[in-house]
Amino acid sequence: MIIVFPEVKVGSIIEYSYSLERETYHLKDWYFQGRIPVLYSEYQLKVPQIFRFSVQPSIVEPIEDKQEIIDESISMDEGFIETKSLKSSYIMRNLRGIKNEPFMGSPMDYMQRLNFQLTQIYYSESRIEDISLKWSNVIKNLWKREDFGDQLEKAVPAAMSFVDEAKKIADAEARMKFVYNHVRKSISWNGDENYIYTDNGITKTWESKTGNVGI
């Protein structure tokens, strides 16, 4: 996504907001901080109560939060359904910018943020599915995701000659270095480091030569 701000000058204050609707039970992490100072950052959520999330904050400064249960109509293929949703609001103010420093792995690791973990799927009082947080289950679920582990099963026609060339290298370490260097030189990063999942899939990424950190 590219946003144009005409006549921006040093010292300009930029205000923007956006809405994101997701047809998945995964909630995107929210970063209150960025590389430039932030005067005000607010994250509002409306989550149907069939999904129960735990909030995992990486916060050191004061944060304002408020939750309430609201009645809502949700559009589905069969029409509309009436349900209850948890409406949440999180606000942080006057945050300094986080920039690269010597020996820093990634500025993202130091930015104040909220992470969300699905813990339950609530179908009814008699049917509540608990989502295990064991690493074995996390790994199993990741391998099943179409935008993560399933990508390893995809055919990448544009990369066949490269794969054939890599197979000719007998030494495992040399083969690994060859693959790493080739991908590093061939694929450009699109600047998105917030996500572990691929945006467009490995096939389209290889064809376009650009992708996020999840490729």
C-alpha positions as CSV (number, residue, x, y, z in Angstrom):
1,M,0.0,0.0,0.0
2,I,1.3,3.5,-1.0
3,I,-0.1,6.7,0.5
4,V,0.8,10.1,-0.9
5,F,1.1,13.1,1.3
6,P,1.6,16.3,-0.7
7,E,3.7,19.1,0.6
8,V,5.1,17.2,3.5
9,K,7.9,19.1,5.2
10,V,10.3,18.6,8.1
11,G,8.2,18.8,11.3
12,S,4.9,17.9,9.5
13,I,2.4,15.9,11.5
14,I,0.7,13.2,9.5
15,E,-2.7,11.8,10.5
16,Y,-4.3,8.8,8.9
17,S,-6.7,5.9,9.7
18,Y,-7.8,2.8,7.9
19,S,-10.2,-0.2,8.4
20,L,-9.2,-3.8,7.7
21,E,-11.7,-6.6,7.4
22,R,-10.3,-10.1,7.6
23,E,-12.0,-13.4,6.7
24,T,-9.7,-15.4,8.9
25,Y,-9.3,-16.0,12.6
26,H,-5.8,-14.6,12.6
27,L,-5.5,-11.1,14.0
28,K,-2.6,-9.0,12.7
29,D,-0.2,-7.6,15.3
30,W,-0.5,-3.9,16.1
31,Y,2.6,-1.7,16.3
32,F,2.0,1.5,18.2
33,Q,5.6,2.7,17.4
34,G,7.4,3.1,14.1
35,R,10.6,4.6,12.8
36,I,9.2,8.1,13.2
37,P,7.7,9.6,16.4
38,V,4.1,8.9,17.1
39,L,1.8,11.4,18.9
40,Y,-1.2,9.2,18.9
41,S,-1.9,5.6,17.9
42,E,-5.2,3.8,18.4
43,Y,-6.2,0.3,17.5
44,Q,-9.9,-0.6,17.5
45,L,-11.1,-4.2,17.2
46,K,-14.5,-5.8,16.7
47,V,-14.3,-9.6,17.1
48,P,-17.3,-11.9,17.0
49,Q,-17.5,-13.8,20.3
50,I,-17.2,-17.2,18.6
51,F,-13.4,-16.3,18.6
52,R,-11.7,-15.8,21.9
53,F,-8.2,-14.2,21.9
54,S,-5.6,-13.6,24.6
55,V,-3.8,-10.3,24.3
56,Q,0.0,-10.5,24.6
57,P,1.4,-7.0,25.1
58,S,5.0,-5.9,24.6
59,I,4.4,-2.5,26.3
60,V,6.5,-0.4,28.7
61,E,4.7,3.0,28.4
62,P,1.1,3.8,29.6
63,I,-1.6,2.3,27.5
64,E,-5.4,3.1,27.6
65,D,-7.7,0.2,26.9
66,K,-11.4,-0.3,26.9
67,Q,-13.7,-3.3,26.1
68,E,-17.4,-3.7,25.7
69,I,-19.8,-6.3,24.3
70,I,-22.0,-5.1,21.4
71,D,-24.8,-6.6,19.3
72,E,-23.9,-6.8,15.6
73,S,-25.2,-8.1,12.3
74,I,-22.6,-10.0,10.2
75,S,-23.0,-10.6,6.5
76,M,-22.6,-14.2,5.3
77,D,-23.3,-16.2,2.2
78,E,-26.6,-17.3,3.6
79,G,-27.6,-13.7,4.6
80,F,-27.1,-11.9,7.9
81,I,-26.7,-13.4,11.4
82,E,-27.1,-11.6,14.7
83,T,-24.2,-12.1,17.1
84,K,-22.3,-10.4,19.9
85,S,-18.9,-9.0,19.3
86,L,-16.1,-7.8,21.7
87,K,-15.3,-4.2,20.8
88,S,-11.9,-3.2,22.1
89,S,-9.9,0.0,21.9
90,Y,-6.2,0.4,22.7
91,I,-4.5,3.9,22.7
92,M,-0.9,5.0,23.2
93,R,0.5,8.5,23.0
94,N,3.8,10.4,22.5
95,L,6.1,7.6,21.5
96,R,9.6,8.2,20.2
97,G,10.8,6.7,16.9
98,I,12.8,3.5,16.9
99,K,15.7,3.4,14.4
100,N,18.5,1.0,13.6
101,E,21.4,1.1,16.0
102,P,24.7,-0.8,16.0
103,F,24.3,-4.5,17.0
104,M,20.5,-4.2,16.8
105,G,18.9,-7.3,15.3
106,S,15.7,-5.5,14.1
107,P,14.0,-2.3,15.3
108,M,10.7,-4.1,15.1
109,D,11.8,-6.2,18.2
110,Y,11.9,-3.0,20.3
111,M,8.7,-1.3,19.2
112,Q,5.7,-1.4,21.6
113,R,3.0,-3.6,20.2
114,L,0.2,-6.0,20.8
115,N,0.1,-9.6,19.8
116,F,-3.0,-11.7,19.7
117,Q,-3.3,-15.5,20.2
118,L,-6.5,-17.4,19.5
119,T,-7.3,-19.5,22.6
120,Q,-10.8,-20.7,22.1
121,I,-13.5,-21.2,19.5
122,Y,-16.9,-20.8,21.2
123,Y,-19.6,-22.6,19.2
124,S,-22.1,-22.9,22.2
125,E,-22.1,-23.4,25.9
126,S,-21.8,-27.1,25.3
127,R,-19.2,-26.9,22.6
128,I,-16.1,-24.9,23.3
129,E,-12.9,-25.8,21.4
130,D,-9.7,-25.0,23.3
131,I,-6.8,-24.1,21.1
132,S,-3.6,-25.6,22.5
133,L,-0.6,-23.3,22.8
134,K,1.9,-26.2,22.8
135,W,4.8,-25.7,20.3
136,S,4.0,-29.0,18.7
137,N,0.5,-27.8,17.9
138,V,1.8,-24.4,16.7
139,I,4.2,-26.1,14.3
140,K,1.5,-28.5,13.1
141,N,-0.9,-25.7,12.4
142,L,1.8,-23.6,10.6
143,W,2.6,-26.5,8.3
144,K,-1.1,-26.8,7.3
145,R,-1.5,-23.1,6.5
146,E,-1.9,-22.3,2.8
147,D,0.3,-19.2,3.2
148,F,3.0,-20.9,5.2
149,G,3.9,-24.6,5.2
150,D,1.7,-25.5,2.3
151,Q,3.9,-23.3,0.1
152,L,6.6,-25.9,0.2
153,E,4.3,-28.2,-1.9
154,K,3.8,-25.6,-4.6
155,A,5.2,-26.0,-8.1
156,V,7.4,-23.1,-9.1
157,P,8.0,-23.5,-12.9
158,A,10.1,-20.3,-13.1
159,A,12.6,-21.8,-10.6
160,M,13.1,-25.3,-12.2
161,S,16.4,-24.5,-13.8
162,F,17.7,-23.0,-10.6
163,V,16.5,-26.1,-8.6
164,D,18.2,-28.4,-11.1
165,E,21.5,-26.5,-10.8
166,A,21.3,-26.7,-7.0
167,K,20.8,-30.4,-7.0
168,K,24.1,-30.8,-8.8
169,I,26.0,-29.5,-5.8
170,A,26.9,-32.5,-3.7
171,D,28.1,-30.8,-0.5
172,A,25.1,-29.8,1.6
173,E,26.6,-26.6,3.0
174,A,27.8,-25.4,-0.4
175,R,24.3,-26.2,-1.8
176,M,22.7,-24.2,1.1
177,K,25.0,-21.2,0.4
178,F,24.3,-21.4,-3.3
179,V,20.5,-21.3,-2.7
180,Y,20.8,-18.5,-0.1
181,N,22.9,-16.2,-2.3
182,H,20.8,-16.8,-5.4
183,V,17.5,-16.0,-3.6
184,R,19.1,-12.9,-1.9
185,K,20.2,-11.6,-5.3
186,S,17.1,-12.5,-7.2
187,I,14.2,-11.5,-4.8
188,S,13.7,-8.0,-3.7
189,W,12.1,-7.2,-0.3
190,N,8.9,-5.1,-0.5
191,G,9.6,-3.5,2.9
192,D,7.0,-5.5,4.8
193,E,8.6,-7.1,7.9
194,N,5.5,-7.4,10.1
195,Y,4.3,-10.8,8.9
196,I,5.6,-14.4,8.9
197,Y,3.1,-15.4,6.2
198,T,3.6,-15.0,2.5
199,D,1.6,-12.3,0.7
200,N,1.3,-13.7,-2.8
201,G,2.7,-17.2,-2.5
202,I,6.1,-18.5,-3.6
203,T,5.1,-19.0,-7.2
204,K,4.0,-15.4,-7.8
205,T,6.8,-14.1,-5.7
206,W,9.4,-15.9,-7.8
207,E,7.8,-14.6,-11.0
208,S,7.5,-11.0,-9.7
209,K,10.9,-11.1,-7.9
210,T,9.5,-9.2,-4.9
211,G,7.9,-10.3,-1.6
212,N,7.6,-9.7,2.1
213,V,9.8,-11.4,4.8
214,G,7.6,-14.5,4.6
215,I,8.2,-14.5,0.9
